[in-house]
């Protein structure tokens, strides 16, 4: 589950690919208004074949102490859970999440995630990760996702 082909994210209609700037070639989901508003958060398959997630801290991510708001780090970590699971074993939704805040981050910093699937069962996916700014660990987390069931498209009006 650690090495993925570079095209593992290419066939998702709900993904938008960055076309300019530091996240050119990275992907973000278009289906989630909260993540779009609170991010943008990005992910890609790196040269080692692993999912890499990142975002650049903007003024809107900062709390009253001029550090990244804890809720922003938690939202990004949840995004990372979904990105790592989706690319490795399929989509799911979060049913459990724990975290530890280790250090603060400031405006302008690049926050990146190292994460992995620790176990994937028939209905649950277990993951863990670390958020960093450079070599500095900011936040550790683990989560459990319930596998999403594929919805069959409706073929006609109800009752027909």
Buried (B, 14 or more C-beta within 10 A) or exposed (E): BEEBEEEBBEEBEEBBBBEEEEBEEBBBBEEBEEBBEBBBBBBBBEEEEBBBBBBBBEEEBBEEEEBBBEEBBBBBBBBBBBBBBBBBBEBBEBEEBEBEBEEBBEBEBEBBBBBBBEEBEEEBBBBBBBBBBEEEBBBBBBBBBEBEEEEEEEEEEEEE
